[in-house]
Amino acid sequence: MTQRIAVAEARIRLPRTVALALRASGHRTSKGPVFDTAIVAGVMAAKRTHELIPFCHPLGLEDCQIEIAAVGRAEIAVRCRVSVHHRTGVEMEALTGATVAALTIYDMCKALSHDIEIAGVRLLEKSGGRRHFARPAGR
């Protein structure tokens, strides 16, 4: 058993009109606070990854953090960092958390446009276990 940490990211590309509307509203839509809701959804999803993906072990996550930030004028980055002391990694939990948070943002903004794109879902880094991984900066 070792400390396992994984960080994953999803990117959301917004039409310019949607990005402007979100900024003007303080990142709220008629459904409520977009980023706050996405954070809750991402954490819930990371904790339930074993129910969604066959062969994933149920893990009692020790920490799950979702960070959401604007990147440029029309893109949002969602990062999910998960950690646990266990015999198996938490890459799938981090990827699931980031993806579901991104899907939640899409759901809450789709009334503004369906031309929203979720792209670049990827593992950024993992540590613990036999192999470490870190994506080089800028890739």
MODELLER restraints for C-alpha pairs under 7 A, 6 or more apart:
rsr = mdl.restraints
at = mdl.atoms
rsr.add(forms.Gaussian(group=physical.xy_distance, feature=features.Distance(at['CA:1:A'], at['CA:85:A']), mean=6.16, stdev=0.5))
rsr.add(forms.Gaussian(group=physical.xy_distance, feature=features.Distance(at['CA:1:A'], at['CA:86:A']), mean=4.74, stdev=0.5))
rsr.add(forms.Gaussian(group=physical.xy_distance, feature=features.Distance(at['CA:1:A'], at['CA:87:A']), mean=4.66, stdev=0.5))
rsr.add(forms.Gaussian(group=physical.xy_distance, feature=features.Distance(at['CA:2:A'], at['CA:85:A']), mean=5.24, stdev=0.5))
rsr.add(forms.Gaussian(group=physical.xy_distance, feature=features.Distance(at['CA:2:A'], at['CA:86:A']), mean=5.71, stdev=0.5))
rsr.add(forms.Gaussian(group=physical.xy_distance, feature=features.Distance(at['CA:2:A'], at['CA:87:A']), mean=6.55, stdev=0.5))
rsr.add(forms.Gaussian(group=physical.xy_distance, feature=features.Distance(at['CA:2:A'], at['CA:128:A']), mean=5.93, stdev=0.5))
rsr.add(forms.Gaussian(group=physical.xy_distance, feature=features.Distance(at['CA:2:A'], at['CA:129:A']), mean=6.46, stdev=0.5))
rsr.add(forms.Gaussian(group=physical.xy_distance, feature=features.Distance(at['CA:3:A'], at['CA:84:A']), mean=5.81, stdev=0.5))
rsr.add(forms.Gaussian(group=physical.xy_distance, feature=features.Distance(at['CA:3:A'], at['CA:85:A']), mean=4.34, stdev=0.5))
rsr.add(forms.Gaussian(group=physical.xy_distance, feature=features.Distance(at['CA:3:A'], at['CA:86:A']), mean=6.64, stdev=0.5))
rsr.add(forms.Gaussian(group=physical.xy_distance, feature=features.Distance(at['CA:3:A'], at['CA:128:A']), mean=5.57, stdev=0.5))
rsr.add(forms.Gaussian(group=physical.xy_distance, feature=features.Distance(at['CA:4:A'], at['CA:83:A']), mean=5.45, stdev=0.5))
rsr.add(forms.Gaussian(group=physical.xy_distance, feature=features.Distance(at['CA:4:A'], at['CA:84:A']), mean=5.31, stdev=0.5))
rsr.add(forms.Gaussian(group=physical.xy_distance, feature=features.Distance(at['CA:4:A'], at['CA:85:A']), mean=5.86, stdev=0.5))
rsr.add(forms.Gaussian(group=physical.xy_distance, feature=features.Distance(at['CA:4:A'], at['CA:86:A']), mean=6.81, stdev=0.5))
rsr.add(forms.Gaussian(group=physical.xy_distance, feature=features.Distance(at['CA:4:A'], at['CA:89:A']), mean=5.69, stdev=0.5))
rsr.add(forms.Gaussian(group=physical.xy_distance, feature=features.Distance(at['CA:4:A'], at['CA:90:A']), mean=6.56, stdev=0.5))
rsr.add(forms.Gaussian(group=physical.xy_distance, feature=features.Distance(at['CA:4:A'], at['CA:127:A']), mean=5.69, stdev=0.5))
rsr.add(forms.Gaussian(group=physical.xy_distance, feature=features.Distance(at['CA:4:A'], at['CA:128:A']), mean=4.53, stdev=0.5))
rsr.add(forms.Gaussian(group=physical.xy_distance, feature=features.Distance(at['CA:4:A'], at['CA:129:A']), mean=6.92, stdev=0.5))
rsr.add(forms.Gaussian(group=physical.xy_distance, feature=features.Distance(at['CA:5:A'], at['CA:82:A']), mean=5.65, stdev=0.5))
rsr.add(forms.Gaussian(group=physical.xy_distance, feature=features.Distance(at['CA:5:A'], at['CA:83:A']), mean=4.36, stdev=0.5))
rsr.add(forms.Gaussian(group=physical.xy_distance, feature=features.Distance(at['CA:5:A'], at['CA:84:A']), mean=6.72, stdev=0.5))
rsr.add(forms.Gaussian(group=physical.xy_distance, feature=features.Distance(at['CA:5:A'], at['CA:90:A']), mean=6.46, stdev=0.5))
rsr.add(forms.Gaussian(group=physical.xy_distance, feature=features.Distance(at['CA:5:A'], at['CA:126:A']), mean=5.46, stdev=0.5))
rsr.add(forms.Gaussian(group=physical.xy_distance, feature=features.Distance(at['CA:5:A'], at['CA:127:A']), mean=5.29, stdev=0.5))
rsr.add(forms.Gaussian(group=physical.xy_distance, feature=features.Distance(at['CA:5:A'], at['CA:128:A']), mean=6.63, stdev=0.5))
rsr.add(forms.Gaussian(group=physical.xy_distance, feature=features.Distance(at['CA:6:A'], at['CA:81:A']), mean=5.74, stdev=0.5))
rsr.add(forms.Gaussian(group=physical.xy_distance, feature=features.Distance(at['CA:6:A'], at['CA:82:A']), mean=5.47, stdev=0.5))
rsr.add(forms.Gaussian(group=physical.xy_distance, feature=features.Distance(at['CA:6:A'], at['CA:83:A']), mean=6.63, stdev=0.5))
rsr.add(forms.Gaussian(group=physical.xy_distance, feature=features.Distance(at['CA:6:A'], at['CA:90:A']), mean=5.78, stdev=0.5))
rsr.add(forms.Gaussian(group=physical.xy_distance, feature=features.Distance(at['CA:6:A'], at['CA:91:A']), mean=5.25, stdev=0.5))
rsr.add(forms.Gaussian(group=physical.xy_distance, feature=features.Distance(at['CA:6:A'], at['CA:94:A']), mean=6.03, stdev=0.5))
rsr.add(forms.Gaussian(group=physical.xy_distance, feature=features.Distance(at['CA:6:A'], at['CA:125:A']), mean=5.64, stdev=0.5))
rsr.add(forms.Gaussian(group=physical.xy_distance, feature=features.Distance(at['CA:6:A'], at['CA:126:A']), mean=4.20, stdev=0.5))
rsr.add(forms.Gaussian(group=physical.xy_distance, feature=features.Distance(at['CA:6:A'], at['CA:127:A']), mean=6.56, stdev=0.5))
rsr.add(forms.Gaussian(group=physical.xy_distance, feature=features.Distance(at['CA:7:A'], at['CA:79:A']), mean=6.84, stdev=0.5))
rsr.add(forms.Gaussian(group=physical.xy_distance, feature=features.Distance(at['CA:7:A'], at['CA:80:A']), mean=5.56, stdev=0.5))
rsr.add(forms.Gaussian(group=physical.xy_distance, feature=features.Distance(at['CA:7:A'], at['CA:81:A']), mean=4.38, stdev=0.5))
rsr.add(forms.Gaussian(group=physical.xy_distance, feature=features.Distance(at['CA:7:A'], at['CA:82:A']), mean=6.53, stdev=0.5))
rsr.add(forms.Gaussian(group=physical.xy_distance, feature=features.Distance(at['CA:7:A'], at['CA:94:A']), mean=5.80, stdev=0.5))
rsr.add(forms.Gaussian(group=physical.xy_distance, feature=features.Distance(at['CA:7:A'], at['CA:123:A']), mean=6.14, stdev=0.5))
rsr.add(forms.Gaussian(group=physical.xy_distance, feature=features.Distance(at['CA:7:A'], at['CA:124:A']), mean=5.46, stdev=0.5))
rsr.add(forms.Gaussian(group=physical.xy_distance, feature=features.Distance(at['CA:7:A'], at['CA:125:A']), mean=5.28, stdev=0.5))
rsr.add(forms.Gaussian(group=physical.xy_distance, feature=features.Distance(at['CA:7:A'], at['CA:126:A']), mean=6.41, stdev=0.5))
rsr.add(forms.Gaussian(group=physical.xy_distance, feature=features.Distance(at['CA:8:A'], at['CA:79:A']), mean=5.64, stdev=0.5))
rsr.add(forms.Gaussian(group=physical.xy_distance, feature=features.Distance(at['CA:8:A'], at['CA:80:A']), mean=5.34, stdev=0.5))
rsr.add(forms.Gaussian(group=physical.xy_distance, feature=features.Distance(at['CA:8:A'], at['CA:81:A']), mean=6.68, stdev=0.5))
rsr.add(forms.Gaussian(group=physical.xy_distance, feature=features.Distance(at['CA:8:A'], at['CA:94:A']), mean=5.29, stdev=0.5))
rsr.add(forms.Gaussian(group=physical.xy_distance, feature=features.Distance(at['CA:8:A'], at['CA:95:A']), mean=5.20, stdev=0.5))
rsr.add(forms.Gaussian(group=physical.xy_distance, feature=features.Distance(at['CA:8:A'], at['CA:98:A']), mean=6.30, stdev=0.5))
rsr.add(forms.Gaussian(group=physical.xy_distance, feature=features.Distance(at['CA:8:A'], at['CA:122:A']), mean=5.65, stdev=0.5))
rsr.add(forms.Gaussian(group=physical.xy_distance, feature=features.Distance(at['CA:8:A'], at['CA:123:A']), mean=4.29, stdev=0.5))
rsr.add(forms.Gaussian(group=physical.xy_distance, feature=features.Distance(at['CA:8:A'], at['CA:124:A']), mean=5.19, stdev=0.5))
rsr.add(forms.Gaussian(group=physical.xy_distance, feature=features.Distance(at['CA:9:A'], at['CA:77:A']), mean=6.82, stdev=0.5))
rsr.add(forms.Gaussian(group=physical.xy_distance, feature=features.Distance(at['CA:9:A'], at['CA:78:A']), mean=5.46, stdev=0.5))
rsr.add(forms.Gaussian(group=physical.xy_distance, feature=features.Distance(at['CA:9:A'], at['CA:79:A']), mean=4.43, stdev=0.5))
rsr.add(forms.Gaussian(group=physical.xy_distance, feature=features.Distance(at['CA:9:A'], at['CA:80:A']), mean=6.38, stdev=0.5))
rsr.add(forms.Gaussian(group=physical.xy_distance, feature=features.Distance(at['CA:9:A'], at['CA:98:A']), mean=5.71, stdev=0.5))
rsr.add(forms.Gaussian(group=physical.xy_distance, feature=features.Distance(at['CA:9:A'], at['CA:121:A']), mean=5.57, stdev=0.5))
rsr.add(forms.Gaussian(group=physical.xy_distance, feature=features.Distance(at['CA:9:A'], at['CA:122:A']), mean=5.52, stdev=0.5))
rsr.add(forms.Gaussian(group=physical.xy_distance, feature=features.Distance(at['CA:9:A'], at['CA:123:A']), mean=6.44, stdev=0.5))
rsr.add(forms.Gaussian(group=physical.xy_distance, feature=features.Distance(at['CA:9:A'], at['CA:124:A']), mean=6.75, stdev=0.5))
rsr.add(forms.Gaussian(group=physical.xy_distance, feature=features.Distance(at['CA:10:A'], at['CA:77:A']), mean=5.99, stdev=0.5))
rsr.add(forms.Gaussian(group=physical.xy_distance, feature=features.Distance(at['CA:10:A'], at['CA:78:A']), mean=5.20, stdev=0.5))
rsr.add(forms.Gaussian(group=physical.xy_distance, feature=features.Distance(at['CA:10:A'], at['CA:79:A']), mean=6.66, stdev=0.5))
rsr.add(forms.Gaussian(group=physical.xy_distance, feature=features.Distance(at['CA:10:A'], at['CA:98:A']), mean=5.68, stdev=0.5))
rsr.add(forms.Gaussian(group=physical.xy_distance, feature=features.Distance(at['CA:10:A'], at['CA:99:A']), mean=6.05, stdev=0.5))
rsr.add(forms.Gaussian(group=physical.xy_distance, feature=features.Distance(at['CA:10:A'], at['CA:102:A']), mean=6.52, stdev=0.5))
rsr.add(forms.Gaussian(group=physical.xy_distance, feature=features.Distance(at['CA:10:A'], at['CA:119:A']), mean=6.36, stdev=0.5))
rsr.add(forms.Gaussian(group=physical.xy_distance, feature=features.Distance(at['CA:10:A'], at['CA:120:A']), mean=5.54, stdev=0.5))
rsr.add(forms.Gaussian(group=physical.xy_distance, feature=features.Distance(at['CA:10:A'], at['CA:121:A']), mean=4.20, stdev=0.5))
rsr.add(forms.Gaussian(group=physical.xy_distance, feature=features.Distance(at['CA:10:A'], at['CA:122:A']), mean=6.61, stdev=0.5))
rsr.add(forms.Gaussian(group=physical.xy_distance, feature=features.Distance(at['CA:11:A'], at['CA:75:A']), mean=6.85, stdev=0.5))
rsr.add(forms.Gaussian(group=physical.xy_distance, feature=features.Distance(at['CA:11:A'], at['CA:76:A']), mean=5.68, stdev=0.5))
rsr.add(forms.Gaussian(group=physical.xy_distance, feature=features.Distance(at['CA:11:A'], at['CA:77:A']), mean=4.68, stdev=0.5))
rsr.add(forms.Gaussian(group=physical.xy_distance, feature=features.Distance(at['CA:11:A'], at['CA:78:A']), mean=6.24, stdev=0.5))
rsr.add(forms.Gaussian(group=physical.xy_distance, feature=features.Distance(at['CA:11:A'], at['CA:118:A']), mean=5.78, stdev=0.5))
rsr.add(forms.Gaussian(group=physical.xy_distance, feature=features.Distance(at['CA:11:A'], at['CA:119:A']), mean=5.17, stdev=0.5))
rsr.add(forms.Gaussian(group=physical.xy_distance, feature=features.Distance(at['CA:11:A'], at['CA:120:A']), mean=5.56, stdev=0.5))
rsr.add(forms.Gaussian(group=physical.xy_distance, feature=features.Distance(at['CA:11:A'], at['CA:121:A']), mean=6.63, stdev=0.5))
rsr.add(forms.Gaussian(group=physical.xy_distance, feature=features.Distance(at['CA:12:A'], at['CA:75:A']), mean=5.52, stdev=0.5))
rsr.add(forms.Gaussian(group=physical.xy_distance, feature=features.Distance(at['CA:12:A'], at['CA:76:A']), mean=5.05, stdev=0.5))
rsr.add(forms.Gaussian(group=physical.xy_distance, feature=features.Distance(at['CA:12:A'], at['CA:77:A']), mean=6.50, stdev=0.5))
rsr.add(forms.Gaussian(group=physical.xy_distance, feature=features.Distance(at['CA:12:A'], at['CA:102:A']), mean=6.70, stdev=0.5))
rsr.add(forms.Gaussian(group=physical.xy_distance, feature=features.Distance(at['CA:12:A'], at['CA:117:A']), mean=5.60, stdev=0.5))
rsr.add(forms.Gaussian(group=physical.xy_distance, feature=features.Distance(at['CA:12:A'], at['CA:118:A']), mean=4.48, stdev=0.5))
rsr.add(forms.Gaussian(group=physical.xy_distance, feature=features.Distance(at['CA:12:A'], at['CA:119:A']), mean=6.06, stdev=0.5))
rsr.add(forms.Gaussian(group=physical.xy_distance, feature=features.Distance(at['CA:13:A'], at['CA:74:A']), mean=6.00, stdev=0.5))
rsr.add(forms.Gaussian(group=physical.xy_distance, feature=features.Distance(at['CA:13:A'], at['CA:75:A']), mean=4.54, stdev=0.5))
rsr.add(forms.Gaussian(group=physical.xy_distance, feature=features.Distance(at['CA:13:A'], at['CA:76:A']), mean=6.59, stdev=0.5))
rsr.add(forms.Gaussian(group=physical.xy_distance, feature=features.Distance(at['CA:13:A'], at['CA:116:A']), mean=5.85, stdev=0.5))
rsr.add(forms.Gaussian(group=physical.xy_distance, feature=features.Distance(at['CA:13:A'], at['CA:117:A']), mean=5.02, stdev=0.5))
rsr.add(forms.Gaussian(group=physical.xy_distance, feature=features.Distance(at['CA:13:A'], at['CA:118:A']), mean=6.36, stdev=0.5))
rsr.add(forms.Gaussian(group=physical.xy_distance, feature=features.Distance(at['CA:14:A'], at['CA:74:A']), mean=5.12, stdev=0.5))
rsr.add(forms.Gaussian(group=physical.xy_distance, feature=features.Distance(at['CA:14:A'], at['CA:75:A']), mean=5.85, stdev=0.5))
rsr.add(forms.Gaussian(group=physical.xy_distance, feature=features.Distance(at['CA:14:A'], at['CA:116:A']), mean=4.99, stdev=0.5))
rsr.add(forms.Gaussian(group=physical.xy_distance, feature=features.Distance(at['CA:14:A'], at['CA:117:A']), mean=6.66, stdev=0.5))
rsr.add(forms.Gaussian(group=physical.xy_distance, feature=features.Distance(at['CA:15:A'], at['CA:74:A']), mean=6.54, stdev=0.5))
rsr.add(forms.Gaussian(group=physical.xy_distance, feature=features.Distance(at['CA:15:A'], at['CA:115:A']), mean=6.56, stdev=0.5))
rsr.add(forms.Gaussian(group=physical.xy_distance, feature=features.Distance(at['CA:15:A'], at['CA:116:A']), mean=6.47, stdev=0.5))
rsr.add(forms.Gaussian(group=physical.xy_distance, feature=features.Distance(at['CA:16:A'], at['CA:74:A']), mean=5.85, stdev=0.5))
rsr.add(forms.Gaussian(group=physical.xy_distance, feature=features.Distance(at['CA:18:A'], at['CA:112:A']), mean=6.17, stdev=0.5))
rsr.add(forms.Gaussian(group=physical.xy_distance, feature=features.Distance(at['CA:18:A'], at['CA:113:A']), mean=6.95, stdev=0.5))
rsr.add(forms.Gaussian(group=physical.xy_distance, feature=features.Distance(at['CA:19:A'], at['CA:73:A']), mean=6.97, stdev=0.5))
rsr.add(forms.Gaussian(group=physical.xy_distance, feature=features.Distance(at['CA:19:A'], at['CA:74:A']), mean=5.36, stdev=0.5))
rsr.add(forms.Gaussian(group=physical.xy_distance, feature=features.Distance(at['CA:22:A'], at['CA:28:A']), mean=6.33, stdev=0.5))
rsr.add(forms.Gaussian(group=physical.xy_distance, feature=features.Distance(at['CA:27:A'], at['CA:33:A']), mean=6.19, stdev=0.5))
rsr.add(forms.Gaussian(group=physical.xy_distance, feature=features.Distance(at['CA:27:A'], at['CA:34:A']), mean=5.70, stdev=0.5))
rsr.add(forms.Gaussian(group=physical.xy_distance, feature=features.Distance(at['CA:27:A'], at['CA:35:A']), mean=6.79, stdev=0.5))
rsr.add(forms.Gaussian(group=physical.xy_distance, feature=features.Distance(at['CA:28:A'], at['CA:34:A']), mean=5.38, stdev=0.5))
rsr.add(forms.Gaussian(group=physical.xy_distance, feature=features.Distance(at['CA:29:A'], at['CA:108:A']), mean=6.69, stdev=0.5))
rsr.add(forms.Gaussian(group=physical.xy_distance, feature=features.Distance(at['CA:29:A'], at['CA:109:A']), mean=6.84, stdev=0.5))
rsr.add(forms.Gaussian(group=physical.xy_distance, feature=features.Distance(at['CA:31:A'], at['CA:108:A']), mean=6.14, stdev=0.5))
rsr.add(forms.Gaussian(group=physical.xy_distance, feature=features.Distance(at['CA:34:A'], at['CA:105:A']), mean=6.06, stdev=0.5))
rsr.add(forms.Gaussian(group=physical.xy_distance, feature=features.Distance(at['CA:34:A'], at['CA:108:A']), mean=6.32, stdev=0.5))
rsr.add(forms.Gaussian(group=physical.xy_distance, feature=features.Distance(at['CA:35:A'], at['CA:68:A']), mean=6.78, stdev=0.5))
rsr.add(forms.Gaussian(group=physical.xy_distance, feature=features.Distance(at['CA:38:A'], at['CA:101:A']), mean=4.48, stdev=0.5))
rsr.add(forms.Gaussian(group=physical.xy_distance, feature=features.Distance(at['CA:38:A'], at['CA:104:A']), mean=5.27, stdev=0.5))
rsr.add(forms.Gaussian(group=physical.xy_distance, feature=features.Distance(at['CA:38:A'], at['CA:105:A']), mean=6.02, stdev=0.5))
rsr.add(forms.Gaussian(group=physical.xy_distance, feature=features.Distance(at['CA:39:A'], at['CA:66:A']), mean=5.63, stdev=0.5))
rsr.add(forms.Gaussian(group=physical.xy_distance, feature=features.Distance(at['CA:39:A'], at['CA:101:A']), mean=6.07, stdev=0.5))
rsr.add(forms.Gaussian(group=physical.xy_distance, feature=features.Distance(at['CA:41:A'], at['CA:100:A']), mean=6.49, stdev=0.5))
rsr.add(forms.Gaussian(group=physical.xy_distance, feature=features.Distance(at['CA:41:A'], at['CA:101:A']), mean=5.74, stdev=0.5))
rsr.add(forms.Gaussian(group=physical.xy_distance, feature=features.Distance(at['CA:41:A'], at['CA:104:A']), mean=6.98, stdev=0.5))
rsr.add(forms.Gaussian(group=physical.xy_distance, feature=features.Distance(at['CA:42:A'], at['CA:66:A']), mean=6.92, stdev=0.5))
rsr.add(forms.Gaussian(group=physical.xy_distance, feature=features.Distance(at['CA:42:A'], at['CA:97:A']), mean=4.14, stdev=0.5))
rsr.add(forms.Gaussian(group=physical.xy_distance, feature=features.Distance(at['CA:42:A'], at['CA:98:A']), mean=6.07, stdev=0.5))
rsr.add(forms.Gaussian(group=physical.xy_distance, feature=features.Distance(at['CA:42:A'], at['CA:100:A']), mean=5.26, stdev=0.5))
rsr.add(forms.Gaussian(group=physical.xy_distance, feature=features.Distance(at['CA:42:A'], at['CA:101:A']), mean=4.42, stdev=0.5))
rsr.add(forms.Gaussian(group=physical.xy_distance, feature=features.Distance(at['CA:43:A'], at['CA:64:A']), mean=6.22, stdev=0.5))
rsr.add(forms.Gaussian(group=physical.xy_distance, feature=features.Distance(at['CA:43:A'], at['CA:97:A']), mean=5.85, stdev=0.5))
rsr.add(forms.Gaussian(group=physical.xy_distance, feature=features.Distance(at['CA:45:A'], at['CA:96:A']), mean=6.30, stdev=0.5))
rsr.add(forms.Gaussian(group=physical.xy_distance, feature=features.Distance(at['CA:45:A'], at['CA:97:A']), mean=5.39, stdev=0.5))
rsr.add(forms.Gaussian(group=physical.xy_distance, feature=features.Distance(at['CA:45:A'], at['CA:100:A']), mean=6.50, stdev=0.5))
rsr.add(forms.Gaussian(group=physical.xy_distance, feature=features.Distance(at['CA:46:A'], at['CA:93:A']), mean=4.55, stdev=0.5))
rsr.add(forms.Gaussian(group=physical.xy_distance, feature=features.Distance(at['CA:46:A'], at['CA:94:A']), mean=6.33, stdev=0.5))
rsr.add(forms.Gaussian(group=physical.xy_distance, feature=features.Distance(at['CA:46:A'], at['CA:96:A']), mean=5.62, stdev=0.5))
rsr.add(forms.Gaussian(group=physical.xy_distance, feature=features.Distance(at['CA:46:A'], at['CA:97:A']), mean=4.54, stdev=0.5))
rsr.add(forms.Gaussian(group=physical.xy_distance, feature=features.Distance(at['CA:47:A'], at['CA:61:A']), mean=6.76, stdev=0.5))
rsr.add(forms.Gaussian(group=physical.xy_distance, feature=features.Distance(at['CA:49:A'], at['CA:93:A']), mean=5.71, stdev=0.5))
rsr.add(forms.Gaussian(group=physical.xy_distance, feature=features.Distance(at['CA:49:A'], at['CA:96:A']), mean=6.58, stdev=0.5))
rsr.add(forms.Gaussian(group=physical.xy_distance, feature=features.Distance(at['CA:50:A'], at['CA:56:A']), mean=4.74, stdev=0.5))
rsr.add(forms.Gaussian(group=physical.xy_distance, feature=features.Distance(at['CA:50:A'], at['CA:57:A']), mean=5.57, stdev=0.5))
rsr.add(forms.Gaussian(group=physical.xy_distance, feature=features.Distance(at['CA:50:A'], at['CA:58:A']), mean=5.16, stdev=0.5))
rsr.add(forms.Gaussian(group=physical.xy_distance, feature=features.Distance(at['CA:61:A'], at['CA:83:A']), mean=6.24, stdev=0.5))
rsr.add(forms.Gaussian(group=physical.xy_distance, feature=features.Distance(at['CA:61:A'], at['CA:84:A']), mean=5.24, stdev=0.5))
rsr.add(forms.Gaussian(group=physical.xy_distance, feature=features.Distance(at['CA:62:A'], at['CA:83:A']), mean=5.78, stdev=0.5))
rsr.add(forms.Gaussian(group=physical.xy_distance, feature=features.Distance(at['CA:62:A'], at['CA:84:A']), mean=5.06, stdev=0.5))
rsr.add(forms.Gaussian(group=physical.xy_distance, feature=features.Distance(at['CA:63:A'], at['CA:82:A']), mean=5.56, stdev=0.5))
rsr.add(forms.Gaussian(group=physical.xy_distance, feature=features.Distance(at['CA:63:A'], at['CA:83:A']), mean=5.23, stdev=0.5))
rsr.add(forms.Gaussian(group=physical.xy_distance, feature=features.Distance(at['CA:63:A'], at['CA:84:A']), mean=6.93, stdev=0.5))
rsr.add(forms.Gaussian(group=physical.xy_distance, feature=features.Distance(at['CA:64:A'], at['CA:80:A']), mean=6.96, stdev=0.5))
rsr.add(forms.Gaussian(group=physical.xy_distance, feature=features.Distance(at['CA:64:A'], at['CA:81:A']), mean=5.62, stdev=0.5))
rsr.add(forms.Gaussian(group=physical.xy_distance, feature=features.Distance(at['CA:64:A'], at['CA:82:A']), mean=4.46, stdev=0.5))
rsr.add(forms.Gaussian(group=physical.xy_distance, feature=features.Distance(at['CA:64:A'], at['CA:83:A']), mean=6.67, stdev=0.5))
rsr.add(forms.Gaussian(group=physical.xy_distance, feature=features.Distance(at['CA:65:A'], at['CA:80:A']), mean=5.64, stdev=0.5))
rsr.add(forms.Gaussian(group=physical.xy_distance, feature=features.Distance(at['CA:65:A'], at['CA:81:A']), mean=5.17, stdev=0.5))
rsr.add(forms.Gaussian(group=physical.xy_distance, feature=features.Distance(at['CA:65:A'], at['CA:82:A']), mean=6.56, stdev=0.5))
rsr.add(forms.Gaussian(group=physical.xy_distance, feature=features.Distance(at['CA:66:A'], at['CA:78:A']), mean=6.94, stdev=0.5))
rsr.add(forms.Gaussian(group=physical.xy_distance, feature=features.Distance(at['CA:66:A'], at['CA:79:A']), mean=5.57, stdev=0.5))
rsr.add(forms.Gaussian(group=physical.xy_distance, feature=features.Distance(at['CA:66:A'], at['CA:80:A']), mean=4.51, stdev=0.5))
rsr.add(forms.Gaussian(group=physical.xy_distance, feature=features.Distance(at['CA:66:A'], at['CA:81:A']), mean=6.54, stdev=0.5))
rsr.add(forms.Gaussian(group=physical.xy_distance, feature=features.Distance(at['CA:67:A'], at['CA:78:A']), mean=5.77, stdev=0.5))
rsr.add(forms.Gaussian(group=physical.xy_distance, feature=features.Distance(at['CA:67:A'], at['CA:79:A']), mean=5.15, stdev=0.5))
rsr.add(forms.Gaussian(group=physical.xy_distance, feature=features.Distance(at['CA:67:A'], at['CA:80:A']), mean=6.53, stdev=0.5))
rsr.add(forms.Gaussian(group=physical.xy_distance, feature=features.Distance(at['CA:68:A'], at['CA:76:A']), mean=6.92, stdev=0.5))
rsr.add(forms.Gaussian(group=physical.xy_distance, feature=features.Distance(at['CA:68:A'], at['CA:77:A']), mean=5.72, stdev=0.5))
rsr.add(forms.Gaussian(group=physical.xy_distance, feature=features.Distance(at['CA:68:A'], at['CA:78:A']), mean=4.58, stdev=0.5))
rsr.add(forms.Gaussian(group=physical.xy_distance, feature=features.Distance(at['CA:68:A'], at['CA:79:A']), mean=6.47, stdev=0.5))
rsr.add(forms.Gaussian(group=physical.xy_distance, feature=features.Distance(at['CA:69:A'], at['CA:76:A']), mean=5.65, stdev=0.5))
rsr.add(forms.Gaussian(group=physical.xy_distance, feature=features.Distance(at['CA:69:A'], at['CA:77:A']), mean=5.41, stdev=0.5))
rsr.add(forms.Gaussian(group=physical.xy_distance, feature=features.Distance(at['CA:69:A'], at['CA:78:A']), mean=6.73, stdev=0.5))
rsr.add(forms.Gaussian(group=physical.xy_distance, feature=features.Distance(at['CA:70:A'], at['CA:76:A']), mean=4.44, stdev=0.5))
rsr.add(forms.Gaussian(group=physical.xy_distance, feature=features.Distance(at['CA:70:A'], at['CA:77:A']), mean=6.28, stdev=0.5))
rsr.add(forms.Gaussian(group=physical.xy_distance, feature=features.Distance(at['CA:71:A'], at['CA:77:A']), mean=6.40, stdev=0.5))
rsr.add(forms.Gaussian(group=physical.xy_distance, feature=features.Distance(at['CA:78:A'], at['CA:98:A']), mean=5.85, stdev=0.5))
rsr.add(forms.Gaussian(group=physical.xy_distance, feature=features.Distance(at['CA:78:A'], at['CA:102:A']), mean=6.68, stdev=0.5))
rsr.add(forms.Gaussian(group=physical.xy_distance, feature=features.Distance(at['CA:79:A'], at['CA:98:A']), mean=5.79, stdev=0.5))
rsr.add(forms.Gaussian(group=physical.xy_distance, feature=features.Distance(at['CA:80:A'], at['CA:94:A']), mean=5.33, stdev=0.5))
rsr.add(forms.Gaussian(group=physical.xy_distance, feature=features.Distance(at['CA:80:A'], at['CA:97:A']), mean=5.97, stdev=0.5))
rsr.add(forms.Gaussian(group=physical.xy_distance, feature=features.Distance(at['CA:80:A'], at['CA:98:A']), mean=5.19, stdev=0.5))
rsr.add(forms.Gaussian(group=physical.xy_distance, feature=features.Distance(at['CA:81:A'], at['CA:94:A']), mean=5.94, stdev=0.5))
rsr.add(forms.Gaussian(group=physical.xy_distance, feature=features.Distance(at['CA:82:A'], at['CA:90:A']), mean=6.59, stdev=0.5))
rsr.add(forms.Gaussian(group=physical.xy_distance, feature=features.Distance(at['CA:82:A'], at['CA:93:A']), mean=6.98, stdev=0.5))
rsr.add(forms.Gaussian(group=physical.xy_distance, feature=features.Distance(at['CA:82:A'], at['CA:94:A']), mean=5.68, stdev=0.5))
rsr.add(forms.Gaussian(group=physical.xy_distance, feature=features.Distance(at['CA:83:A'], at['CA:90:A']), mean=6.87, stdev=0.5))
rsr.add(forms.Gaussian(group=physical.xy_distance, feature=features.Distance(at['CA:91:A'], at['CA:126:A']), mean=6.95, stdev=0.5))
rsr.add(forms.Gaussian(group=physical.xy_distance, feature=features.Distance(at['CA:95:A'], at['CA:122:A']), mean=6.92, stdev=0.5))
rsr.add(forms.Gaussian(group=physical.xy_distance, feature=features.Distance(at['CA:95:A'], at['CA:123:A']), mean=6.66, stdev=0.5))
rsr.add(forms.Gaussian(group=physical.xy_distance, feature=features.Distance(at['CA:99:A'], at['CA:121:A']), mean=6.89, stdev=0.5))
rsr.add(forms.Gaussian(group=physical.xy_distance, feature=features.Distance(at['CA:102:A'], at['CA:118:A']), mean=6.88, stdev=0.5))
rsr.add(forms.Gaussian(group=physical.xy_distance, feature=features.Distance(at['CA:106:A'], at['CA:116:A']), mean=6.76, stdev=0.5))
rsr.add(forms.Gaussian(group=physical.xy_distance, feature=features.Distance(at['CA:124:A'], at['CA:134:A']), mean=5.93, stdev=0.5))
rsr.add(forms.Gaussian(group=physical.xy_distance, feature=features.Distance(at['CA:124:A'], at['CA:135:A']), mean=5.26, stdev=0.5))
rsr.add(forms.Gaussian(group=physical.xy_distance, feature=features.Distance(at['CA:125:A'], at['CA:133:A']), mean=5.14, stdev=0.5))
rsr.add(forms.Gaussian(group=physical.xy_distance, feature=features.Distance(at['CA:125:A'], at['CA:134:A']), mean=4.19, stdev=0.5))
rsr.add(forms.Gaussian(group=physical.xy_distance, feature=features.Distance(at['CA:125:A'], at['CA:135:A']), mean=6.12, stdev=0.5))
rsr.add(forms.Gaussian(group=physical.xy_distance, feature=features.Distance(at['CA:126:A'], at['CA:132:A']), mean=5.66, stdev=0.5))
rsr.add(forms.Gaussian(group=physical.xy_distance, feature=features.Distance(at['CA:126:A'], at['CA:133:A']), mean=5.13, stdev=0.5))
rsr.add(forms.Gaussian(group=physical.xy_distance, feature=features.Distance(at['CA:126:A'], at['CA:134:A']), mean=6.51, stdev=0.5))
rsr.add(forms.Gaussian(group=physical.xy_distance, feature=features.Distance(at['CA:127:A'], at['CA:133:A']), mean=6.56, stdev=0.5))
